[in-house]
């Protein structure tokens, strides 16, 4: 009877444990309880995000140490007055071993079963084809389901970017477009310079549409033949509805000025490995996307370095300096994401405390 109900309230700490306790208040109470539970899970999700960033950054710290050792070897072998061919050969063998270790770190660093540094973090399922992306042409990245969020990447080789804007067009309930302004880049600009200019333009354009600005990013790598490969990745960004009422479920990238020569286009759809649910509700503002590019000797441009030739040490120093900058930029981004996650945790913790007080 009444004593049993009183004991239930004392043991649970809640005034409402069944509909009979307060029929009108039950719906409100259950809603608060559901939101509280979701926020508690969101805190754990965000803590996982911190752990992912820490894991990746820890491995990148070792990658930086390896690159610094490579640079030391390159500087040492530049001293032609005291380095004979045998000494250069020995240094080159160490360089080869260090490249193998870079590849091992890039291929094995993981959080759970998610690989962090092999280029797959942020997108998975892949389909490939061949296409040419020239002036005013467009390559489309389509989500697995038209009604679902866009999560994917495309890769294409750019021999020259000479123009002022790219256009991204979303396809959903209604078509929506985003114009990305990119400062003019002269032929010969480094791959990293091009990627940074495009990313700055994308961030500005997305923020103008109400997004966070980091949902779509371009990363760059240069192989031993000086061919630059650019990858455009988007992580869980376009389930949100834009101002025109259309859900951006797909993304197209094209050039409206200048020339972009392209081969070997790879479209990637699906995959949410880089998306963290940091809120209790299913909307884009309560998700944070994290993309990490591939870290290996080929991507960093150190795979084909040869310290035994006359020009090899100098070329190696230049290439390694670029690799160190690339890794440092990635580490800085991870550090910023980690700090953001840590601040994100504070808000739901306060909300949980207040909602729990209201529920009781």
N, C-alpha and C positions, 0 to 999 in steps of 0.2 A: 504494500500500500504506500502511504505517504512516506513512511520511514525508508522503504526501499528506494523511492525516488530521491530522497534526500541523500542517501548513501551513494547513489549513482552520481549525483552532482558533486559530492565531496571527492569521490575517487577520480572522476574524470576532469574536474576543474571547470566544467562547462555548465552553464545554466540550462541549456537546451540539449538534451540527449535523444529525444524522440518527439514526434509530432505532437503528442498530447501535452508536452511541457509548454509549448507555445506554437500553435499552428501557424500563426501569422509570421512569427519570427524565424520559423524553421528554414524557409527559403533563403532569407538573408544570411542566416548562420551558415548554411551549407555553401552558399556562394563565397562567403569569406573564408571558409575552411578550404574550399577548392583553390582559391587564389593563393592562400597561404602555402598550401602544399606545392603548388606550381612554382612559387617564388623560392622555396627551399631547394627544389630540384634545380632551378635556374642558377642558384648560388653554387651548387656542386658542379654544374656545367661550366660556369665561369672559372671555377678553380681548376677544372681540367684544362681550360684554355691557357691559364697561367702556366700549368705544368708543361703543356705542349710547347709554348714559347721558350720556357727555360730549357727544355730538352734540346730543341733545335739550336738555340743560341749557345748552349754548352758545346755542342759538336762543332758549330761554326768557329768557336774560340780556338779549337784545336786545328781547324782548317787554316785559320789565320797564322797560327804558329808554324804550320807546315810551309805556307807560302813565304813566311819570313825566312825560314831556313833555305828555301829555294833561292830567294833573292841573295842571301849570303853566299851561296854557291856560285851564283851568276857573277856577283861582284868579285869573288875570289878568282874565278877563271878568266875574268877580264884582265887580270894582271899578267899579261903575256910574257913579261920579262922574267918571271920566276916559275911559271906554270908550263911544264912540258906536256907532251901529248898523253903520257901515262897518267899524270895528275888530272888532266882534264877528263880523261876517260873514266877515272875513278869518281870524279865529281858528277859526271853524267849518269853513272850507274846509280848513285844515290838519288839523283833527280828522278830517274825512272821509278825507283822504289817509292819515293814520296808521291809521285803521281798515282801509283797503284793504291797507296793509302788514302789519297783523296777520293778515288773511286769507291773504295771500300766504305769509307765514312758516308759518302753520298748515297750508297746503295743499301746501307744497313741501319742508319739512324731511323728510329721509329718510336711511336707512342702507341702502345697496344699493337694492333696489326696495321696501323696506318703509317706508311713510309712518309717521312717528313722532308727529305732532301733529295729525292730522286726525280723531282719534277711533277709528281702525281698529286701532291697534297693540294687539294682545292678542286680537283676534277679527276674523273676516272674514265668511264667507258669511252672507247675511241673508235672512230671510223676514218679512213684516209682516202684521199683522191688526189687528182692533179688539176690545177686551175691556174689561170693567169689573172692577176689583179692589177689592172692598169688604171689610167686616169678615168674617173667617173664610173669605174666598175665596182662591184660589191661582192663580198663573199659572206654568206649567211651562216650563222650558228644557230641551230634550232634546238630548242629543248626537247627532251624525250616525249613530253606531253604538252601540247599547245597551251593547255590551261595551267600548267605547272610552272615553277620558277625556272629561270635560265641558270644553269650551272655548267660552264664549259670553257673551252679554250680553242683557239686556232693558231696554227703556226704557219708562217710564210717567210720567204727570204726577200729581203729588200736590198736592192743594189744602190738605190738612191732615193732619198726623200727630199723633194724640192717643191714645197708648197706651203700653204698657210692654214689649211683646215682639212680635217677628216670629218666624215658624217657617220654617225651611228643611228640606225633606224630600228625601232622596236616593233614587234608584231604581236598583238594581243587582241583584246576586245575591239580596240580601234588602233590604227597605226599611229605611232608617236615617233618623233625624231629628236635627236640631240646632236647639235653641231659642236664639234670639238675644235677649238682654235689652237693651232700649233705654230710657233714662231718659225720663220724661214730657216731651214737647215741646209747649209751648203754641202755639195758632194764631198765626201771624205770625213764627214762628222762621224765620231765614234758611235758604236751601237748603243752604248750607255747614254750618250748625249741625246740620241734620237728617242730612246725609251723614256728618259726623264722628261723631255719636252712634251711627248705625247701624254704621259701620265699626268703632268701638270694641267694640260688642257682638258683631259677626261675628268679629272677631279673637279675642276671649276664648272664644267658643263653638268655633271651629275648633281653637284650641290645646288645648282640653279633649278634643278628639277625636284629638289626635295630629298635627294639621297644623301648618304653620308660622304660620298666622294671617293671611297676606296674600293667600291664594289667591283670595278673593272680596272685591270692594270696590265700594262705591257712589260714584259721582261725581255732581256736581250742576251745573246751569247755569240761568241765568235769562234769559229773552228780554226784549225791549223792553216787552212788555205785563205784565211781572212774573209770568209763568207760569214755574214752576220745573219742570225736567225732570230726573228722576233715572235714572241708568243703573247697572244692576247687572252687573258683569262678573266672570267667573271664568276663570282661565288655567291649563289643564293640571293642575287640582288633584285631580280626583276619580277618577283611575285607581287610586289607592291603595285598600287594603282597610281598612274600619273595624273596630272591635273586634268587631262582630257577624258579621263575615265577608262582608259585602256590599260589592261595589265601587260606590262612589258615582259612577254614570255620568250622572246627571241631577240637576238642582237645581230645587226649587220654592220660590217666595217667597210668603208670605201673611201676613196680619195676624190676630192672635188677639184684639186689643182695639183700640178706637178705630175710626176710619173713614179709609180711603184711597180717594179718588175717582180713577179712572183712565180714560184713553183712549189710543188709538193705541199698542197694545203691539207691540213689535218683538222677535221672537226671533232670536237669532243663534247658529248652530251651526258647529262646525268651526273651523279656523284656529288656528295655533300661533305666530303671529308674535311673541308676547311671552314665549315659553317658551325658556329656555336650559338645555341639558343640561350640567351642571357636574360630572358624575361618570361613571364607566365603566360603570355598570349602569342598567338600565331600571326605575327606581322613582321615586316621587314625591319622596323625600328627596334625590334627586340631580338635581332640576330646580328652577330658580328662575323664578318668574313675575313679569313686569314689565308693568304696565298704565299707559298714559299717556292721559289724557283729551284731548278736542278743545280746541284753542287757536285761537279765532277771535273776531271782534268780537261775533258773536251770542252765543256761549257765555259770553264774558266780560261781556256786558251793556253794551258800549260802542257797539254798532252804531247805535242810534237817539238817541244823545245830541245835544242841540241847544243850543248856547251862545248863540243869539240871543234866546231868550225870557227873561223876568224870572226864572223859577225854574230855567232850564236849567243855569246854572253850578253852583248848589248841588246839584242832582240829579246832575250829572256828577261832582262831587267824591265824593259818597257811593258812586256806582256804581264809580268808578275805584278807590277805596280797597278795595272788595270784590274787584275784579279783581286788584289787586296782591297781596292776601292769598292769593287762590286760586292765582295763579302762583307765589308764594313757597312755598306748601305743596307744590306739584308739584315745584319745584326742590329743596326739602328732601328729599322722598321719593327723587328721583333721586340726590341726593348720598349718601343712606343706602344705596341700592342699589349705587351705585358702590363705596363703601367695603366693602360686603359682598362684592362680586365680587372686589375686590383681596385681601381676606383669604381668600376661597375658593380663589384661585389658589395660595396658599402650601401648602395641604395636599396636593393632588395632586403638586406639584413634589417635595415630600419623599418621597411614596409612590413616585414614579417612580424616584428615586435609590435607594431601598432595594430595590425590586423588581428593578431592573436588576442590583444587586449580587448578589441572591439567584439570579437567572437565570444569571449568568455563573459 
